[in-house]
Amino acid sequence: MLHLTLRQLKVFESVARNLSYSGAANELHLTQPAVSMQIKQLEDNINLPLFEQLGKRIFLTEAGQELYQYSRAISQQLADLEVALDELKGMERGKLNISVVTTANYFAPHLLAKFCQRYTGVTVSLNVSNRETVLKQLSDNLIDLAIMGQPPDHLDIDSQSFMENPLVVVAPPNHPLCKEKNIAVKRLASEIFLVRESGSGTRSAMERFFAAHEIKINKGMETDTTEAIKQAVQAGMGLGIMSRHTVELELETERLKILDIQNFPIMRYWHVVNRKNKRLSNVANTFRDFLLREAEALMHESKT
């Protein structure tokens, strides 16, 4: 008879998913020795090795692969149980587990604050990561909802757009183009652009736009943070294309200017996303409906 604990299975599932003891320790807020001890106890209980180490990397054994499938199923059943119990409590209590891409972090906390003011018993776990990490969290069923730009086609997800996301060209206030109006797109071919990392939704939209206009852009610095691009544009290192939501403060303080370029802004949309067929809690469903009904109006109110 197996003598397994839910704690052991949770630790094992994290190590198996990350293929890393240190990664599991960070995710579960444990020390690495504590993670190793749980795995050792689990292996002793089933009398089979679950991992093997080749060089500096670890891999699942055949027994580990089998247990991983069952541990994921058990984790999903426990998550469904938590959702069912939350539904019995109604909206008086509950937890919302949400991730947003880095560019959405400029407005998401404002919307979450409005939601929590209305539903005071709700607690929120907010993770801010790049697009690739958020997609992995969705794939691994670690979050209820995600907020991002254009969702991918290859994942089995449901998505709904809830707010416009205009992409604009920004420059330092002393840039010569700031004095001009209705600038032809081809004029941008001579400029240097500071860009997000490959795979970023903003960068993909920018590259599609210039390809459609048969313009090859000059790429300068590449970075995985919007803040770095804003600072570099202010320093005169080049132009940037980014969501208007991310530069509101810089526009108000006149540290950045939006250039008047033909065919801009590039209009995209923010989407609220969840795994298809995932059983969402009352809290998650209510927050999704809140975004679809009120996000656009609330963001407009915050600017007036």
C-alpha positions in Angstrom: 0.0 0.0 0.0 1.3 3.4 -1.0 1.9 6.0 1.8 2.0 9.3 -0.1 1.2 12.7 1.1 -0.3 15.6 -0.9 2.7 17.7 0.1 5.1 15.1 -1.4 3.0 15.0 -4.6 2.9 18.8 -4.9 6.7 19.0 -4.5 7.3 16.2 -6.9 4.9 17.7 -9.5 6.8 21.0 -9.3 10.3 19.4 -9.6 9.0 17.2 -12.5 7.5 20.2 -14.4 10.6 22.4 -13.9 13.1 19.5 -14.1 14.9 21.5 -11.4 15.1 21.2 -7.6 16.0 24.9 -7.3 13.2 25.9 -9.6 10.7 24.0 -7.5 12.1 25.5 -4.4 11.6 29.0 -5.7 8.1 28.2 -6.9 7.0 26.7 -3.6 8.9 29.1 -1.4 10.9 26.2 0.2 14.6 25.6 0.6 16.3 23.3 -1.8 17.2 20.8 1.0 13.5 20.7 2.0 12.6 19.9 -1.6 15.2 17.2 -1.9 14.0 15.6 1.4 10.4 15.4 0.2 11.5 13.7 -3.0 13.8 11.3 -1.1 10.9 10.3 1.2 8.6 9.8 -1.8 11.2 7.6 -3.5 11.6 5.6 -0.3 7.8 5.1 -0.1 7.4 3.8 -3.6 10.8 2.0 -3.6 11.7 3.3 -7.1 13.8 6.2 -8.3 11.9 9.1 -9.8 14.7 11.1 -11.3 18.1 10.4 -12.8 20.9 12.9 -13.2 23.0 13.2 -16.3 25.7 15.9 -15.9 24.0 18.9 -14.3 20.5 18.1 -15.6 17.9 15.8 -14.1 15.4 13.7 -16.0 12.3 11.7 -15.1 12.7 8.0 -14.9 9.9 5.7 -16.2 8.4 5.6 -12.8 8.7 9.4 -12.5 6.9 9.9 -15.8 4.1 7.6 -14.6 3.8 9.4 -11.3 3.9 12.8 -13.0 0.8 12.1 -15.0 -1.1 11.0 -11.9 0.2 13.9 -9.8 -1.1 16.4 -12.4 -4.5 14.7 -12.5 -4.7 14.9 -8.7 -3.6 18.5 -8.7 -6.4 19.3 -11.2 -9.0 17.5 -9.1 -7.9 19.4 -6.0 -8.1 22.7 -7.9 -11.6 21.8 -9.1 -12.5 21.0 -5.4 -11.3 24.4 -4.3 -13.4 26.0 -7.1 -16.5 24.0 -6.0 -16.0 25.1 -2.4 -15.5 28.7 -3.4 -18.8 28.6 -5.4 -20.6 27.5 -2.2 -19.1 30.6 -0.5 -20.3 32.8 -3.3 -18.4 36.1 -3.8 -17.9 36.8 -0.1 -14.6 35.0 -0.2 -12.3 33.6 -2.8 -8.9 33.9 -4.5 -8.1 35.1 -8.0 -4.8 33.8 -9.4 -3.9 35.9 -12.4 -0.9 36.6 -14.6 -0.3 39.6 -16.9 2.3 40.3 -19.5 4.7 43.1 -18.5 3.1 45.8 -20.7 -0.3 45.1 -19.1 1.1 45.8 -15.7 0.8 49.5 -16.4 -3.0 49.3 -16.1 -3.9 45.8 -14.6 -3.3 46.8 -10.9 -5.7 49.8 -11.4 -8.5 47.4 -12.6 -7.7 44.8 -9.9 -8.0 47.6 -7.3 -11.4 48.6 -8.6 -12.5 45.0 -8.5 -11.3 44.4 -5.0 -13.0 47.5 -3.7 -16.3 46.1 -5.0 -15.6 42.6 -3.7 -13.8 43.1 -0.5 -13.5 39.4 0.5 -11.5 38.6 -2.6 -7.7 38.1 -2.4 -5.5 38.4 -5.5 -2.3 36.6 -6.5 -0.8 38.7 -9.4 2.2 37.5 -11.4 3.9 39.8 -13.9 6.0 38.0 -16.5 7.0 38.1 -20.2 4.7 36.6 -22.8 6.5 33.3 -23.0 6.3 32.7 -19.2 2.6 33.6 -19.0 1.8 31.2 -21.8 3.7 28.4 -20.0 1.7 29.2 -16.8 -1.5 28.8 -18.8 -0.2 25.6 -20.4 0.7 24.1 -17.0 -2.6 25.2 -15.5 -0.9 27.3 -12.8 -3.2 30.3 -13.2 -6.9 31.1 -13.6 -6.7 33.9 -16.1 -4.1 35.9 -18.0 -4.1 39.3 -19.6 -2.1 39.7 -22.8 -2.1 41.1 -26.3 -2.8 38.8 -29.2 -3.3 35.3 -27.9 -1.4 32.4 -29.6 -3.2 30.1 -32.0 -1.5 26.9 -30.9 -2.7 26.7 -27.3 -6.1 25.2 -26.4 -7.4 28.5 -24.8 -10.5 30.7 -24.7 -9.8 34.5 -25.1 -12.0 37.6 -25.3 -10.9 41.1 -26.1 -11.9 43.7 -23.5 -10.0 46.9 -24.3 -8.1 48.7 -27.1 -4.4 48.6 -27.1 -3.0 51.3 -29.4 0.7 51.0 -30.3 2.4 54.4 -30.9 5.8 55.7 -32.0 7.5 57.6 -29.2 10.5 59.9 -29.4 12.4 62.2 -27.0 10.9 65.8 -27.0 13.9 67.2 -28.9 13.7 64.8 -31.8 13.3 66.7 -35.2 10.2 64.6 -36.1 8.3 66.0 -33.1 7.7 69.2 -35.0 6.2 67.6 -38.0 2.6 66.4 -38.8 1.3 63.5 -40.9 4.7 62.0 -41.3 5.0 59.4 -44.1 5.7 55.9 -42.8 8.7 55.5 -45.2 10.5 58.3 -43.3 10.9 55.8 -40.4 13.2 53.7 -42.6 16.1 56.1 -41.7 15.4 55.9 -37.9 16.9 53.5 -35.3 14.3 51.5 -33.3 14.7 50.1 -29.8 12.8 46.8 -29.7 11.5 44.2 -27.3 12.9 40.7 -27.3 12.0 38.2 -30.0 8.6 36.7 -29.3 7.2 39.8 -27.7 3.7 40.6 -28.9 4.6 44.3 -29.4 7.6 43.4 -31.4 5.7 41.0 -33.6 3.0 43.6 -34.3 5.7 46.1 -35.2 7.5 43.7 -37.6 4.2 42.8 -39.3 3.4 46.5 -39.8 6.7 47.4 -41.4 6.7 44.2 -43.5 3.3 45.2 -44.9 4.7 48.6 -45.8 7.9 47.0 -47.3 10.1 48.9 -44.9 13.2 47.4 -43.3 13.8 49.0 -40.0 17.1 49.6 -38.3 17.1 47.8 -34.9 19.2 49.2 -32.1 19.1 48.0 -28.6 17.0 44.9 -27.8 15.6 44.4 -24.3 13.0 42.4 -22.5 11.6 45.3 -20.5 9.4 48.3 -21.6 11.1 50.4 -18.9 14.5 50.0 -20.6 13.1 51.1 -23.9 11.5 54.2 -22.4 14.7 55.2 -20.7 16.7 54.6 -23.9 14.3 56.6 -26.0 14.5 59.5 -23.5 18.3 59.3 -23.7 18.2 59.7 -27.5 19.3 56.2 -28.5 16.4 55.8 -30.9 12.6 55.6 -31.3 10.3 53.1 -29.7 7.0 51.5 -30.6 4.9 50.6 -27.5 1.5 50.5 -26.1 0.1 53.9 -25.2 -0.9 52.5 -21.9 2.8 52.1 -20.9 3.8 55.8 -21.5 1.0 57.8 -20.0 3.2 59.2 -17.2 6.0 60.1 -19.6 3.6 61.9 -21.9 2.1 63.9 -19.0 5.5 64.9 -17.8 6.7 65.6 -21.4 9.6 63.2 -21.2 8.3 61.5 -24.3 6.3 62.6 -27.3 4.1 60.6 -29.7 5.0 61.1 -33.3 2.3 61.9 -35.8 2.9 59.1 -38.2 0.6 58.0 -41.0 -1.3 54.7 -40.3 -0.5 55.0 -36.6 -1.5 54.0 -34.0 -1.4 50.3 -34.8 -4.6 49.2 -33.1 -4.4 46.0 -31.1 -6.5 44.7 -28.3 -6.0 43.4 -24.8 -7.4 39.9 -24.2 -8.4 38.0 -21.1 -7.4 34.4 -21.5 -8.0 31.1 -19.8 -7.5 27.4 -20.6 -10.3 25.9 -22.6 -12.5 23.6 -20.5 -11.0 24.9 -17.3 -13.5 25.1 -14.5 -13.3 28.8 -13.4 -14.2 29.8 -9.9 -17.0 32.4 -9.2 -14.2 34.9 -8.6 -12.5 34.3 -11.9 -15.7 34.3 -13.8 -16.8 37.5 -12.1 -13.5 39.3 -12.8 -13.5 38.2 -16.5 -17.1 39.6 -16.8 -15.9 42.8 -15.0 -13.2 43.3 -17.6 -15.5 42.7 -20.5 -18.2 45.1 -19.2 -16.2 47.9 -17.5 -12.5 47.9 -18.2 -12.6 50.4 -21.1 -14.8 52.9 -19.3 -12.8 52.7 -16.1 -9.5 53.3 -17.9 -11.1 56.3 -19.7 -12.3 57.7 -16.3 -8.8 57.4 -14.8 -7.5 59.8 -17.6 -10.1 62.5 -17.1 
